[in-house]
Amino acid sequence: MQLQFESTDIFADIDPRLQRLLERKSRGITIAATTSTEKEEVAVIAKVNNPKEWLSMNEVYPGADLGSTPNGERIVTGRIPVSRIEHIKQSDCVVSLKPAQALKPAININSPATVAIQDLCSQNSLEEQGSGVVVGIIDVGCDFAHKNFRNPDGSTRLLAFWNQDGHSNPKSPYGYGQEYKRDEINQALSASDPYAALGYELEERAHGTHVMDIAVGNGQGSGLSGVAPGADIVFVQLSQNEYTPLIENGEKALESCFGDTVALLEAMRYIFDIAGDRPCVINISLGLYGGPHDGTTLVEQGIDALVSEKPNRAIVIAAGNSYDTGIHASGIVLPNHHFDLQWQIPHRNPRQKEIEIWYDGGDRFQLEIIAPDGSSLGRVDLGENGEVVDSEDNTIIFFTNRYCDPNNGDNVICVFMEPDLPGGIWTLRLHGVHVINGKFHAWIEREDHSQTCFVPPHDNTHTLNTIACGYKSIVVGSYDNTKTNKPLSFFSSSGPTRDGRQKPDFIAPGHHIWAAASRTATQVVRMSGTSMAAPVVTGAIALIFAEALAHNRSLTIEEIRELLAASTQKNFPIHSQPERYGYGAIDLNAAVLAVQDKFTRL
């Protein structure tokens, strides 16, 4: 394959993924419509300093307003024409603009003694059982007909269900999908085929059903209850109609995802709006690998804004399952020297691949890409971008070296590789043109079933889920409660954050967990992952909220974190890895007793 480097005319002072989108459009590639966008349109998250001006731009189809950042800017979502990206980014009101990114479940697909969640707590101590609290589940696959999510009279426990894949209508939340309230769900439950009655397609072994049961299942069907069986439920089904292209067996195919980051933020706002003044905790068992890992992504800023808006709110996020995957590397580039990042790509690599490299805003690195045969394919300096094209003038590598991301002031290099490039060891050579700090961190983005990695030895620190580095979220890793020594799950991602904060916050059982199996009404299925650990903590927070509600008290997110930290298991095996264990394993009984004691003393 003959390859050639070319510079581009693409505006370089915008997010690298937006640059790539413009590059694809410049080659005549059609930007397809998705569930929430029209053709040649992109869903975006923006940080704006003047919301009225943002809404007044006729290019903007508005979405959600997530709230204020600490300095008074607003995090918002919307849809904009691809052709107007540069114009909108240059508007005085737009501080930062990012496109939607596809999400994946935080389940370990390779994991083969099991545990039931009800074994982790004594029901005698959980007096309120989550009563009066709303638990939001943002995921894919809601088996509203499973008996674990129904009341004794057969009616639904769901307050609302927003299926983002459903038929859009003028009343759809944010203009897409289909919303079902309690009465509509109950009507569907009376039909012989409730899924068909609701117009909802549900697969077996659905991730969302399993997650929901761990947090709030009542055991009415399976006999195994979740952590907060008395809570009410709001479920948002993220769209699976957002696709990424890949090549399998020489044929073009499509790979579905679990929604995207824009839809995720809109789902969170929707759930909190449904909850109103009631205490509410949201579970997110989804994520990605890339990003700055310092809490500054617009998703994380949106989460922090939502949780800070009022008390009695919490958002729980799975830490991720990438500890042992080799997707992180770090190092120091010295002045007038270079550092070689070696990226191992198999000879059959049917999926698109991408890498992010974050480094200090005071440094200036030059990126050089070297093919497996040792040939240099070109260089880009800070503030530039470039592409590698084949003999038919198709862009097969697009790379950009962006100066000063507006959210953290750091520089970021992104490399996007199309499928079926030559396999072998590719080298990303970082040249130290002007160096003050020199340190960098790099992440390979998630590629399910064909994950590429850096050449060993691997640096397994800093492997947290992309959106799990915020300041206000509660982040959960996984351990195996079926073993007497309670080992940390081999896949459970590690902190710290890139800016040195301790994450994850806690660990919980996530290995070999039995919970509801979709389309069975009464059966359960076993799954492993931090996806399963997060809803344990979600349910625990629902229990804490319920106890506070019984005492007519409210709790801030800081108080919730303190109560959980104070109730970590004292008899848990001693550990010396706070970057993986956080404060430790939560003790559900101790957490509830702590809040009871807190308000009794008051």
Disulfide bonds with the S-S distance in Angstrom:
none
